[in-house]
Amino acid sequence: MFKVDKYYQMDDHKLELEANKFHIGEYAPNGRISRRLIIEQLIAKDLANNSRFAILISGISLILSLIALLKK
């Protein structure tokens, strides 16, 4: 299960370090960090990673299904 609670529980410093780790920028308008912007971008990153993984699993399943059908 995908959980985003970890981002909401981080303090500002840890949240900023997490954003920097993934090269997420544009989260400090007027020189102050925006927790909302950082969290939205981190969640979007996580969702994109999940969809790539799902596509890979689906592709492997399709190939295995075709192989099983051809062997009959």
Secondary structure as a PSIPRED ss2 file (coil, helix, strand):
# PSIPRED VFORMAT (PSIPRED V4.0)

   1 M C   1.000  0.000  0.000
   2 F C   1.000  0.000  0.000
   3 K C   1.000  0.000  0.000
   4 V C   1.000  0.000  0.000
   5 D H   0.000  1.000  0.000
   6 K H   0.000  1.000  0.000
   7 Y H   0.000  1.000  0.000
   8 Y H   0.000  1.000  0.000
   9 Q H   0.000  1.000  0.000
  10 M C   1.000  0.000  0.000
  11 D C   1.000  0.000  0.000
  12 D H   0.000  1.000  0.000
  13 H H   0.000  1.000  0.000
  14 K H   0.000  1.000  0.000
  15 L H   0.000  1.000  0.000
  16 E H   0.000  1.000  0.000
  17 L H   0.000  1.000  0.000
  18 E H   0.000  1.000  0.000
  19 A H   0.000  1.000  0.000
  20 N H   0.000  1.000  0.000
  21 K H   0.000  1.000  0.000
  22 F C   1.000  0.000  0.000
  23 H C   1.000  0.000  0.000
  24 I C   1.000  0.000  0.000
  25 G C   1.000  0.000  0.000
  26 E C   1.000  0.000  0.000
  27 Y C   1.000  0.000  0.000
  28 A C   1.000  0.000  0.000
  29 P H   0.000  1.000  0.000
  30 N H   0.000  1.000  0.000
  31 G H   0.000  1.000  0.000
  32 R C   1.000  0.000  0.000
  33 I C   1.000  0.000  0.000
  34 S C   1.000  0.000  0.000
  35 R H   0.000  1.000  0.000
  36 R H   0.000  1.000  0.000
  37 L H   0.000  1.000  0.000
  38 I H   0.000  1.000  0.000
  39 I H   0.000  1.000  0.000
  40 E H   0.000  1.000  0.000
  41 Q H   0.000  1.000  0.000
  42 L H   0.000  1.000  0.000
  43 I H   0.000  1.000  0.000
  44 A H   0.000  1.000  0.000
  45 K H   0.000  1.000  0.000
  46 D H   0.000  1.000  0.000
  47 L H   0.000  1.000  0.000
  48 A H   0.000  1.000  0.000
  49 N H   0.000  1.000  0.000
  50 N H   0.000  1.000  0.000
  51 S H   0.000  1.000  0.000
  52 R H   0.000  1.000  0.000
  53 F H   0.000  1.000  0.000
  54 A H   0.000  1.000  0.000
  55 I H   0.000  1.000  0.000
  56 L H   0.000  1.000  0.000
  57 I H   0.000  1.000  0.000
  58 S H   0.000  1.000  0.000
  59 G H   0.000  1.000  0.000
  60 I H   0.000  1.000  0.000
  61 S H   0.000  1.000  0.000
  62 L H   0.000  1.000  0.000
  63 I H   0.000  1.000  0.000
  64 L H   0.000  1.000  0.000
  65 S H   0.000  1.000  0.000
  66 L H   0.000  1.000  0.000
  67 I H   0.000  1.000  0.000
  68 A H   0.000  1.000  0.000
  69 L H   0.000  1.000  0.000
  70 L H   0.000  1.000  0.000
  71 K H   0.000  1.000  0.000
  72 K C   1.000  0.000  0.000
